[in-house]
Amino acid sequence: MKIRKKQFICWFLLGILWLFLITPKTGIKAAQADMTQVTVEEADISMMLPITCYVLGQNIAEDDPYLKKVGGDREKIQDYYKGAGIILNAIAQDNSYEIVVTMNENSNIDYIYSMQSLTEEQIREFADTVQSAYASYGYEVDGYELYETDTASYVLFRFQQLYEEQIVQCYQYYTIRDSKIYNITLRSYLGEITAQLETIIGSVVDSISFGGENQEVTYHNEENGVTFHVAEGWTRVANKQDEQYVQAQYMHTNELGESIQFFCMDLWGNMSSLHQLMNTREELTMTDGMVEADKKKYKSYVSGFFDDYQKVSFERIGDFWYLTCESPLQVESDSIEGVYLQKSVVTIQNGILYAYQYGYYEDGNLHETDYKEMIQGVTYQEPKLLLEDGQYYKNIARMLYKMTVIALLIVMALAGIMYLYYKEAKE
């Protein structure tokens, strides 16, 4: 993933507007660590904040104690918060620090639905771009580190700024959720970030929960006996009429063309009775101990999913064996503009072919991690369609009966011919 600096500056500006907020000057005491839960319903986010802080949002009560204390203009503050994307501002009673939470939407980062869906390498590339932008605005950035909680992945930036002839030290936790930029920023007016302040901001970030989290989509198909989970950020779309064996399709909400398809076909059930007699469901199942030579056995069934079948190899993913290939297949279609690639992993269990395909435009595989995690978690159950095998076995039995009758007739015919030949020879 390449982050273009010109694009970044646009949405960077939204992320730093909070830095210009007029705030009280320094005090001398650090806040106590007792916390209380605060929910911002319009932003679908909740967190624990120090109970001693004044807490302001975009809708401030007329009798708010902080406004009474400082005599601020309620409407101007509300308008400023809304314009800057500030959804919450927690201010210490002694004015020693504040915690500012911003949420901004920006079309320039729509290609990232959630920072959790990126690889560590992609997050670091993203963070390097942010850090460079901060430095270009004159902030002294003291590096960054990656920070992970149960609900989000963050980049923690440490920097300082000159504010009204005073050095303000800042810790900023930066993340992206639902294609929105969230900043949780601690601003210290003590001249340093004390150990107590580090503990406070760490507790705040650890407590954050986002509405709609864990909205992964569970796909369950009793007929074919398969269950898997698709991460948030993907939405199911209707199948095309000409895609007979595609059971489910998903598109990523970033609308950059990333797709996941689940393809399923009962190979054994579609065989002729003769082939069913020669290949049992168990004999078609991919199991432990398969070697390179076993690829030939499956070539006629799965080669269409790969660009070069010679590059395909067996790989154990989770508890099952799959045929897979790192080289993607280029998809040709009149509806595709540009180079569209597709990766597939395919397995055969109980004579049923299961294929999982991930499609993306060249250099646009931003959420391949979601696809890989999905494959890792696939489980297979007893398919309901196996209940229909009784009919197949009846067909095989009828075929065997017919073959037996035909064989007997042939034997009888040969016996008759031999008898006539023997009788004629004797005469």
For each residue, the residues with C-beta under 8 A, 3 or more apart:
1: 111 118 122 125 126 363 366
2: 125 363
3: 7 8 125 126 129
4: 7 8
5: 8 9 129 132 133
6: 9 10
7: 3 4 10 11 108
8: 3 4 5 11 12 108 129 130 133
9: 5 6 12 13 133
10: 6 7 13 14 106 108
11: 7 8 14 15 104 106 108 109 181
12: 8 9 15 16 130 133
13: 9 10 16 17
14: 10 11 17 85 104 106 181
15: 11 12 102 104 174 181 183
16: 12 13 19 134 137
17: 13 14 20 83 84 85 86 102
18: 21 84 85 86 100 102 183 185
19: 16 161
20: 17 84
21: 18 80 84 86 89 100
22:
23: 91 95 98 187 189
24: 27 70 91 95 189
25: 95 164 166 189
26: 95 96 166 189 190 191
27: 24 92 94 95 96 189
28: 94 96 190
29: 94 96
30: 92 96 97 190 194 196 197
31: 50 52 53 92 93 94 96 97 196 200
32: 50 51 52
33: 50 196 199 200 203
34: 50 51 52
35: 48 49 50 51 203 204 207
36: 48 49 50 51
37: 46 47 48 49 207
38: 46 47 48 49 55 88 90
39: 45 46
40: 43 44 45 46 57 87 88 101
41: 44
42: 58 87
43: 40 87 103
44: 40 41 210 211 212
45: 39 40 87 101 103 182 208 209 210 211
46: 37 38 39 40 208 209 211
47: 37 38 101 184 204 205 207 208 209
48: 35 36 37 38 203 204 207
49: 35 36 37 38 53 55 90 99 204
50: 31 32 33 34 35 36 53 90 92 200
51: 32 34 35 36
52: 31 32 34 92 93
53: 31 49 50 90 91 92 93 98 99
54: 64 65 66 69 90 91 93
55: 38 49 88 89 90 91
56: 60 64 66 77 81 88 89 90 91
57: 40 60 81 87 88 89
58: 42 78 81 82 86 87
59: 78
60: 56 57 64 67 74 77 78
61: 64
62: 74
63: 68
64: 54 56 60 61 67 68 74
65: 54 68 69
66: 54 56 69 70 72 91
67: 60 64 70 71 72 74 77
68: 63 64 65 71
69: 54 65 66
70: 24 66 67
71: 67 68
72: 66 67 76 77
73: 76 77
74: 60 62 64 67 77 78
75: 78 79
76: 72 73 79 80
77: 56 60 67 72 73 74 80 81
78: 58 59 60 74 75 81 82
79: 75 76 82 83
80: 21 76 77 83 84 86
81: 56 57 58 77 78 84 86 87 89
82: 58 78 79 85 86
83: 17 79 80
84: 17 18 20 21 80 81 102
85: 14 17 18 82 102 103 104
86: 17 18 21 58 80 81 82 89 100 101 102
87: 40 42 43 45 57 58 81 101 102 103
88: 38 40 55 56 57 99 100 101
89: 21 55 56 57 81 86 98 99 100 101
90: 38 49 50 53 54 55 56 98 99 100
91: 23 24 53 54 55 56 66 95 98
92: 27 30 31 50 52 53 95 96 97 98
93: 31 52 53 54
94: 27 28 29 31
95: 23 24 25 26 27 91 92 189
96: 26 27 28 29 30 31 92 188 189 190
97: 30 31 92 186 187 188 189 190 197
98: 23 53 89 90 91 92 186 187
99: 49 53 88 89 90 184 185 186 187 200 201 204
100: 18 21 86 88 89 90 183 184 185 187
101: 40 45 47 86 87 88 89 182 183 184 185
102: 15 17 18 84 85 86 87 181 182 183 185
103: 43 45 85 87 180 181 182
104: 11 14 15 85 180 181
105: 179 180 181
106: 10 11 14 109 110 181
107: 110
108: 7 8 10 11
109: 11 106 112 176 179 181
110: 106 107 113 179 254 255 256
111: 1 254 256 364 366
112: 109 115 117 118 126 176 179 254 366
113: 110 117 176 178 179 232 233 252 253 254 367
114: 117 152 153 176 177 178 232 233
115: 112 118 123 126 152 153 154 155 175 176 177
116: 152 153
117: 112 113 114 231 233 366 367 369 370
118: 1 112 115 122 123 126 153 366 369
119: 122 123 369
120: 123 124 146
121: 124 125
122: 1 118 119 125 126 366
123: 115 118 119 120 126 127 146 153 155
124: 120 121 127 128 146
125: 1 2 3 121 122 128 129
126: 1 3 112 115 118 122 123 129 130 155
127: 123 124 130 131 144 146 155 157 174
128: 124 125 131 132
129: 3 5 8 125 126 132 133
130: 8 12 126 127 133 134 144 155 157 174
131: 127 128 134 135 141 143 144 157
132: 5 128 129 135 136
133: 5 8 9 12 129 130 136 137
134: 16 130 131 137 139 141 157 159
135: 131 132 138 139 140 141
136: 132 133
137: 16 133 134
138: 135 161
139: 134 135 159 160 161
140: 135 159 160 161
141: 131 134 135 144 157 158 159
142: 158 159 160
143: 131 157 158
144: 127 130 131 141 155 156 157 158
145: 155 156
146: 120 123 124 127 153 154 155 156
147: 153 154 155 156 173 205
148: 152 153 154
149: 152 153 154 205 206 208
150:
151: 208 209 210 213
152: 114 115 116 148 149 175 177 182 208 210
153: 114 115 116 118 123 146 147 148 149 175
154: 115 146 147 148 149 173 174 175 184 205
155: 115 123 126 127 130 144 145 146 147 173 174 175
156: 144 145 146 147 171 172 173 174
157: 127 130 131 134 141 143 144 170 171 172 174
158: 141 142 143 144 170 171 172 193
159: 134 139 140 141 142 170 172
160: 139 140 142 167 168 169 170
161: 19 138 139 140 167 168 170
162: 165 166 167 168
163: 166 167 168
164: 25
165: 162
166: 25 26 162 163 189
167: 160 161 162 163 191
168: 160 161 162 163 187 188 189
169: 160 187 188 190 191 192 193
170: 157 158 159 160 161 185 186 187 188
171: 156 157 158 185 186 193 197 198 201
172: 156 157 158 159 183 184 185 186
173: 147 154 155 156 183 184 185 201 205
174: 15 127 130 154 155 156 157 181 182 183
175: 115 152 153 154 155 181 182
176: 109 112 113 114 115 179 180 181 182
177: 114 115 152 180 182 210
178: 113 114 210 212
179: 105 109 110 112 113 176 253 254
180: 103 104 105 176 177
181: 11 14 15 102 103 104 105 106 109 174 175 176
182: 45 101 102 103 152 174 175 176 177
183: 15 18 100 101 102 172 173 174
184: 47 99 100 101 154 172 173 201 204 205 208
185: 18 99 100 101 102 170 171 172 173
186: 97 98 99 170 171 172 193 197 200 201
187: 23 97 98 99 100 168 169 170
188: 96 97 168 169 170 191 192 193 194 197
189: 23 24 25 26 27 95 96 97 166 168
190: 26 28 30 96 97 169 194 197
191: 26 167 169 188
192: 169 188
193: 158 169 171 186 188 197 198
194: 30 188 190 197 198
195: 198 199
196: 30 31 33 199 200
197: 30 97 171 186 188 190 193 194 200 201
198: 171 193 194 195 201 202
199: 33 195 196 202 203
200: 31 33 50 99 186 196 197 203 204
201: 99 171 173 184 186 197 198 204 205
202: 198 199 205 206
203: 33 35 48 199 200 206 207
204: 35 47 48 49 99 184 200 201 207 208
205: 47 147 149 154 173 184 201 202 208
206: 149 202 203
207: 35 37 47 48 203 204
208: 45 46 47 149 151 152 184 204 205
209: 45 46 47 151 213
210: 44 45 151 152 177 178 213
211: 44 45 46
212: 44 178 215 232
213: 151 209 210 232
214: 232
215: 212 232
216: 229 230 231 232
217: 229 230 232 234 236 250
218: 227 228 229 230
219: 226 227 228 229 230 248 262
220: 226 227
221: 224 225 226 227 247 264
222: 225 381 383 384
223: 383 384 385
224: 221 247 264 266 352 354 383 385
225: 221 222 349 350 352 380 381 382 383 384 385 386
226: 219 220 221 262 264 354 378 379 380 381 383
227: 218 219 220 221 378 379 380 381
228: 218 219 262 356 374 375 377 378 379
229: 216 217 218 219 374 377
230: 216 217 218 219 234 236 250 260 370 374
231: 117 216 234 367 370 373 374
232: 113 114 212 213 214 215 216 217
233: 113 114 117 252 253 254 367 370
234: 217 230 231 250 251 252 253 260 367 370
235: 250 251 252 253
236: 217 230 248 249 250
237: 249 250 251
238: 249
239: 243 246 247 248 249
240: 243 246
241:
242:
243: 239 240 246 249
244:
245: 263 264 265
246: 239 240 243 249 261 262 263
247: 221 224 239 262 263 264
248: 219 236 239 261 262
249: 236 237 238 239 243 246 259 260 261 262
250: 217 230 234 235 236 237 259 260 261
251: 234 235 237 255 257 258 259
252: 113 233 234 235 255 256 258 259 366 367
253: 113 179 233 234 235
254: 110 111 112 113 179 233 258 366 367
255: 110 251 252
256: 110 111 252 360 361 364 366
257: 251 340 359 360 361 364
258: 251 252 254 358 359 360 364 365 366 367
259: 249 250 251 252 357 358 359 360
260: 230 234 249 250 356 357 358 359 370 371 374
261: 246 248 249 250 355 356 357 359
262: 219 226 228 246 247 248 249 354 355 356 357
263: 245 246 247 353 354 355 356 357
264: 221 224 226 245 247 352 353 354 355
265: 245 270 352 353
266: 224 269 270 351 352 353 385
267: 270 271 284 301 348 351 352 353
268: 271 276 279 280 281 284 350 351 352 392
269: 266 351 385 388 389 392
270: 265 266 267
271: 267 268 275 276 279
272: 275 276
273: 276 277 392 395 396 398 399
274: 277 278 399
275: 271 272 278 279
276: 268 271 272 273 279 392 395 396
277: 273 274 396 399 400
278: 274 275
279: 268 271 275 276 283 284 351
280: 268 283 284 351
281: 268 284 285 350 351 386 389
282: 285 350
283: 279 280
284: 267 268 279 280 281 348 350 351
285: 281 282 348 349 350 351
286: 290 298 314 320 321 322 323 347 348 349
287: 290 321
288: 321
289:
290: 286 287 294 314 321
291: 294 314
292: 295 313 314
293: 296
294: 290 291 297 298 314
295: 292 298 299 309 312 314 323
296: 293 299
297: 294
298: 286 294 295 301 302 323 348
299: 295 296 302 303 309
300: 303
301: 267 298 348 353
302: 298 299 305 306 312 323 346 348 353 355
303: 299 300 306 309
304:
305: 302 329 344 346 355 357
306: 302 303 309 311 312 323 325 327 329 344
307: 311 325 327 328 329 330
308: 311 312 325 327
309: 295 299 303 306 312
310:
311: 306 307 308 325 326 327
312: 295 302 306 308 309 323 324 325
313: 292 323 324 325
314: 286 290 291 292 294 295 321 322 323 324
315: 321 322 323 324 345
316: 320 321 322
317: 320 321 322 324 345 375 376 378
318: 375 376 377 378
319: 379
320: 286 316 317 347 349 378 380
321: 286 287 288 290 314 315 316 317 347
322: 286 314 315 316 317 345 346 347 375
323: 286 295 298 302 306 312 313 314 315 345 346 347
324: 312 313 314 315 317 343 344 345 346
325: 306 307 308 311 312 313 328 343 344
326: 311 343
327: 306 307 308 311
328: 307 325 341 342 343
329: 305 306 307 341 342 343 344
330: 307 339 340 341 342
331: 336 340 341 342 359
332: 336
333: 336 340
334:
335:
336: 331 332 333 340
337:
338: 361 362
339: 330 361 362
340: 257 330 331 333 336 359 360 361 362
341: 328 329 330 331 359 360 361 362 365
342: 328 329 330 331 357 358 359 360
343: 324 325 326 328 329 357 358 359 368 371
344: 305 306 324 325 329 355 356 357 358
345: 315 317 322 323 324 355 356 375
346: 302 305 322 323 324 353 354 355 356
347: 286 320 321 322 323 353 354
348: 267 284 285 286 298 301 302 351 352 353 354
349: 225 285 286 320 352 354 380
350: 225 268 281 282 284 285 380 383 386
351: 266 267 268 269 279 280 281 284 285 348
352: 224 225 264 265 266 267 268 348 349 383 385
353: 263 264 265 266 267 301 302 346 347 348
354: 224 226 262 263 264 346 347 348 349 378 380
355: 261 262 263 264 302 305 344 345 346
356: 228 260 261 262 263 344 345 346 371 374 375 378
357: 259 260 261 262 263 305 342 343 344
358: 258 259 260 342 343 344 365 368 371
359: 257 258 259 260 261 331 340 341 342 343
360: 256 257 258 259 340 341 342 364 365 366 368
361: 256 257 338 339 340 341 364
362: 338 339 340 341
363: 1 2
364: 111 256 257 258 360 361
365: 258 341 358 360 368
366: 1 111 112 117 118 122 252 254 256 258 360
367: 113 117 231 233 234 252 254 258 370 371
368: 343 358 360 365 371 372
369: 117 118 119 372 373
370: 117 230 231 233 234 260 367 373 374
371: 260 343 356 358 367 368 374 375
372: 368 369 375 376
373: 231 369 370 376 377
374: 228 229 230 231 260 356 370 371 377 378
375: 228 317 318 322 345 356 371 372 378
376: 317 318 372 373
377: 228 229 318 373 374
378: 226 227 228 317 318 320 354 356 374 375
379: 226 227 228 319
380: 225 226 227 320 349 350 354
381: 222 225 226 227
382: 225 386
383: 222 223 224 225 226 350 352 386
384: 222 223 225 387
385: 223 224 225 266 269 352 388
386: 225 281 350 382 383 389
387: 384 390
388: 269 385 391 392
389: 269 281 386 392 393
390: 387 393 394
391: 388 394 395
392: 268 269 273 276 388 389 395 396
393: 389 390 396 397
394: 390 391 397 398
395: 273 276 391 392 398 399
396: 273 276 277 392 393 399 400
397: 393 394 400 401
398: 273 394 395 401 402
399: 273 274 277 395 396 402 403
400: 277 396 397 403 404
401: 397 398 404 405
402: 398 399 405 406
403: 399 400 406 407
404: 400 401 407 408
405: 401 402 408 409
406: 402 403 409 410
407: 403 404 410 411
408: 404 405 411 412
409: 405 406 412 413
410: 406 407 413 414
411: 407 408 414 415
412: 408 409 415 416
413: 409 410 416 417
414: 410 411 417 418
415: 411 412 418 419
416: 412 413 419 420
417: 413 414 420 421
418: 414 415 421 422
419: 415 416 422 423
420: 416 417 423 424
421: 417 418 424 425
422: 418 419 425 426
423: 419 420 426 427
424: 420 421 427
425: 421 422
426: 422 423
427: 423 424
